[in-house]
Structure formats: structure tokens, C-alpha cells
């Protein structure tokens, strides 16, 4: 059996499924992970489409500080050599920091920081020893937005963005490619907006499809680029504007309830 695998987290829906499908198309065996039982259905679907590949769906909660080590030990026990790691698992919200529960705050910090960082550490060491490997971390355009209601989400993504850049520099000379893909809005049904608005958003470059995001992210990773280029004209303009808005102005906006 071919023991070379691509590991994709958060792969039961949305971008994660697309990463998995496109990696299967490139000939990789798959270990796809999610905390949802639907991951077994996704594994079966991809396995039927690519019968020559091994596709395994694993239900696991990645929001605990033991999660990365448990997943790593699972792959070791099953003699899987992880050649590609895609850290995609995450949760989105926009909410005041102190209005979140302690449990959710812990969850989002583990999912966006601790678990992906430790997976990079554990598998990165093996990749460095083999002098071959690929890591794609799904960050976010909000990593550049120190804005209200995005403090926890954007802050955790900022960590992952900076962590990825540093790891890219450290591992490049060992033949390990580490890449950051930072999407804005992706058409995954997360925002519950009307189809015609979604189509308009796509035309304006505000929203991209999961297929486009996955294709460009993986292409950048295999090319060894530090960051994937995705058509985010709107988001580039928006983040630039936000960076130059003084904090006192943001406080006024908040005070008068304009946003």
C-alpha cells in the first residue's frame, strides 16, 4: 500500500472538501478529518471517484490541546507518511470578545492557533528529516483587521499568518514548502445570503468559490510560494482603509452604532 498521504482538517464541507478533491486529483491518498459524522460520507464519495486511492474519514474534535498529538499518533499507528498537510479547520464569528463564552473562546484559540501550530511542528519535523513536504495554512484577510467583533477571530488568524511566514522561511532550505492562503468571503453558505447577491459578489471579486480558493492555494503551495494570490481586490482595498483609520474614529463609530 502507498503510505504517502495528504491530511486535510475541517474537510466535511466547504473549502476542506475542495482541498481534498483536488489533492485526490493529484494522486494523493487522503486522511480527511472533521468533528462531524458527515466526514465519512465525504470520504466515501471521494473514494468512489478515485478507486485507486485510499481515502479515510476520521471524526475527531480538533478544538482541544491534546488534539494535534492524538491525530499525529493516529497516523503513526497506521503507518501514514503525511506528505501534505492542509490546516483548514476553523470556526467563524463576529462578536464582542466579552460576549463570547469561555468555552467558545478556548475552542477558537485552539482551532486557529494551538492545533495547527502543533500539527505543523509534529509533521514539519518529519518533513524536514525527509527533505520533502508541503504545508498549507488557511489564514484570513481579517488577520489585518484589528476591528470590533473580530478581535478573537482576526487575532487568532493573525497569529497563524505570522507563524506560517516564519515557518516558510525556516523550512524552505530543507525542501519543505509552507504557504499561507488568506481568503476574504468564500461561497460556502456560511453567510446565508441570497444567490443573486453571491453571484454579484463573485463578479466584483468580493466572494470567491471554494474551488477557486482551493486551486490557487494548492498551486501556490506546490510552487513553494509563501502566500497564495487570490482575486481579493475588494478586500485589499478594505484592509488598507481599515489600517489607516485612527482608533479614536473607530471608537466614535462604535459609540454611535454606525457599525
Phi, psi and omega in degrees: 000137174292120184265003180277124185232155165255133180252122180237123178264155181063044191254019180276347181197175172056226184297323183300318178298319181293320175302315182296313181299317183287331174288323175297320178298331177277359174098014181271135164296153188233138162242110182249137191233141176199163174270006181251141180298339180298346180298330178293322177295317179297320180296319180295317180298313181291321178297323178291326179286332181229075187295343180276355182255157171265122181234117183242129174258129183236125175273118178206138174280117181264010184266016179246157181285352174265354190296315183297314180297320180296319179293319178299315180293327176299313181292325177293317181297329181261013175054045177263127175264111183277107179269331179232130176239122176244109177272095184246340185300138179182175175227148179244144171195160169230109187203148176302139185305312185281356175269348177282155175283159177298322180296317180290321179299318177295318181300310185292327178290321177292315183295321186266342184237295190295308183297309179296323179296318181288325174296320176298319180296309185292311181280332178298323178296318178293318179298320179297319179294322179280345184060039175196136176167164183220134178229128175238119178254125179275106179263221181192150175297337180290352176298344179257006184245098174273073188238159179301149179068357176240014185301312182284314181296306181295325180294318179291324177290329177296319176302311183296323178297311181292321178299317181296318180297316179297317181294324177303315181292318184291323188261349186303317184291347177264008179082016179252123183260124181239127188227145177254127168242123187240087181284159168267244177274133179239140184284078180244005183083003184292329189266352176054047178255161184294148183305321182291329176288324176297315180297320177297317179300322178295317180297325182274356181081013179276324181238136175243158178280154176302326180296315180295316181299313181295316181299313182288324178296313181292321179298316178297320180297312182291335175278351178080024180278148179287334185213137178280138177264116179237147183292087183241051182302312181301314184290327176297316179295315183297313182294325178296317179298314182298322181299331184261002177277121180299150180301324180298326178290319177297324178294321178295317178302318180293317185298321183266004175068028180283344180207000000 
